[in-house]
Amino acid sequence: MKTCPNCNAEIEDSFEICWNCNYSLTENKIIDFIDEQAVNKKDINCLRCDVKLLYSGNYHFHEGTRYGLLGNLFELFVNKESFDIYVCPKCGKVEFYVP
């Protein structure tokens, strides 16, 4: 076990980055990781409460009951969509946006 020089957390010997503070032992600095979901997030307020909506993720929707090899052959031609979903933490309102 190694010790992180930045936060003194114990790190396994096979790790090169501290799990606690993202300090890189090879580069001797703290590394900032870019969250791709955070890049695509928008600052949207709820129309009812005027509270910032929370990004819930990108969800994929499919029309029909069965999907895939065991599904109906005609379901290959149905509509498939994906939406970014935002939720109000105060009133529970859900809003869908095209990514």
C-alpha positions as CSV (number, residue, x, y, z in Angstrom):
1,M,0.0,0.0,0.0
2,K,1.1,3.5,-0.9
3,T,0.2,6.8,0.8
4,C,-1.1,9.8,-1.1
5,P,1.2,12.8,-0.6
6,N,-1.8,15.2,-1.0
7,C,-4.4,13.7,1.3
8,N,-2.6,10.9,3.1
9,A,-5.1,8.3,2.0
10,E,-3.9,4.7,1.5
11,I,-3.7,3.7,-2.2
12,E,-3.2,0.2,-3.5
13,D,0.1,-0.4,-5.2
14,S,-1.5,-1.0,-8.6
15,F,-3.2,2.4,-8.6
16,E,-1.6,5.5,-10.1
17,I,-4.3,7.9,-9.0
18,C,-5.6,8.5,-5.5
19,W,-9.2,7.4,-5.1
20,N,-9.9,10.2,-2.6
21,C,-8.5,13.4,-4.2
22,N,-7.6,12.4,-7.8
23,Y,-3.9,13.1,-7.2
24,S,-1.8,11.5,-9.9
25,L,1.3,9.9,-8.5
26,T,3.0,9.8,-11.9
27,E,2.3,13.5,-12.8
28,N,2.4,14.9,-9.2
29,K,-0.7,16.9,-9.6
30,I,-4.5,16.7,-9.1
31,I,-6.3,15.6,-12.2
32,D,-9.7,17.0,-13.1
33,F,-11.9,14.5,-14.9
34,I,-14.5,15.8,-17.3
35,D,-17.9,14.3,-16.9
36,E,-19.4,14.0,-20.3
37,Q,-23.0,14.1,-18.9
38,A,-22.2,17.3,-17.1
39,V,-21.0,18.9,-20.4
40,N,-24.4,18.2,-22.0
41,K,-26.4,19.4,-19.0
42,K,-28.4,22.6,-19.3
43,D,-29.3,25.1,-16.6
44,I,-33.1,24.9,-16.7
45,N,-35.5,26.2,-14.0
46,C,-38.9,24.7,-13.2
47,L,-41.8,26.7,-14.7
48,R,-43.9,26.1,-11.5
49,C,-41.4,26.5,-8.7
50,D,-38.5,28.4,-10.3
51,V,-36.0,25.9,-8.8
52,K,-33.1,24.5,-10.9
53,L,-34.1,21.1,-12.5
54,L,-31.9,18.1,-11.8
55,Y,-30.5,16.2,-14.8
56,S,-31.7,12.6,-14.5
57,G,-29.9,11.2,-17.6
58,N,-30.5,10.3,-21.2
59,Y,-33.3,7.6,-21.6
60,H,-34.1,5.6,-24.7
61,F,-37.8,4.8,-25.5
62,H,-39.2,2.2,-27.9
63,E,-42.8,1.8,-29.1
64,G,-44.3,-1.7,-28.8
65,T,-44.2,-4.6,-26.4
66,R,-41.4,-6.8,-27.7
67,Y,-38.0,-5.8,-29.0
68,G,-35.1,-7.8,-30.5
69,L,-34.9,-11.2,-32.2
70,L,-37.9,-12.6,-30.3
71,G,-40.1,-9.6,-31.1
72,N,-42.5,-9.1,-33.9
73,L,-40.9,-8.4,-37.3
74,F,-43.0,-5.3,-37.8
75,E,-41.6,-3.8,-34.6
76,L,-38.3,-3.2,-36.5
77,F,-40.0,-0.2,-38.1
78,V,-41.4,1.4,-35.0
79,N,-40.2,4.7,-33.6
80,K,-37.2,4.8,-31.2
81,E,-36.4,8.0,-29.5
82,S,-34.0,9.2,-26.8
83,F,-34.5,12.2,-24.5
84,D,-32.6,14.1,-21.8
85,I,-34.8,14.0,-18.7
86,Y,-34.8,16.8,-16.1
87,V,-36.7,16.5,-12.7
88,C,-37.8,19.3,-10.3
89,P,-36.7,18.3,-6.8
90,K,-39.5,20.4,-5.2
91,C,-42.7,19.6,-7.1
92,G,-41.6,16.4,-9.0
93,K,-42.3,17.8,-12.5
94,V,-40.5,15.9,-15.3
95,E,-39.4,17.6,-18.5
96,F,-38.1,15.9,-21.7
97,Y,-35.6,17.5,-24.0
98,V,-34.1,16.3,-27.3
99,P,-30.4,15.7,-26.7
